[in-house]
Amino acid sequence: MKADLHPGVSRTSRITVDRDRSIGFMGEEGRVYGTPYLVRDIEQTCRDLLLEHGDAGEDSVGTDIAIKHVAPTLLGMSVEIKVTVSAVDGRKVSFDVTATDDVEPICSGTHGRFVVDVGKTIERLKAKAAKRTVRAG
């Protein structure tokens, strides 16, 4: 990680709620931005911020998320997701998160990510896969 990653650094992303980001269990008239897609968009925004401040070969993985999704967002509406670094503890980075649609705030919360070396992570995943193969056999 670069030294310019510190509390207060932020990133804002703007997305449009399309059908792929919506849930429809209440029928077409009740189709709104689904919480799982909001979580994905929050994680992606945080990851993008970390990639901007990362070194070559680094990426990040999510470790925790706690949000309150407090208002529905209709299809076609824009959502602005703002993430702000609240703490950097070694490779662990914590974020404060807010999201607002065209009308009102829709979400607040926190998210944690851990910066990883991609090569080392791939090796750990391969080792785990090998253990799974041994147990299955």
C-alpha positions, 0 to 999 in steps of 0.5 A: 500500500502506498503511504497516501492511504490514510483516514479521510481518503474517500471515493464516490461512485454513481450507479443507475439501478437497472433490472440486474440490480433489482429484486422483484419478489413484490412484482414489477411495480415493487421492483427496487434496488436489492440489498445484495446488489447494494452490498456488491456496489459498496464493496466494489467502490471500496476495492476501487479506492484501494486499487488506486492506493495499492502497489503492483500485485496487490488487491483486497478482500472483504472482511466485514460489512454492516449496513442499514438499507433504510429506503427503497430505490426505484428502477432507473434512479441514480445512486451515489455511494460514498466510502471514506477510509476511517482507519488503516491498521497495517493491511486492514482498512476500515470504511464509513459508507453512505448511499443516497438516491435521487430523493433521499439517503438510502444506506449507512454503515461500515465495511472492512477490507484486507489488502492482499498480495495476489500471488500469495493469495493464489498459492493459499487458495491452491493449497486449500484446494489440494486439501479439499481433494485429499479429504474427498478421496 
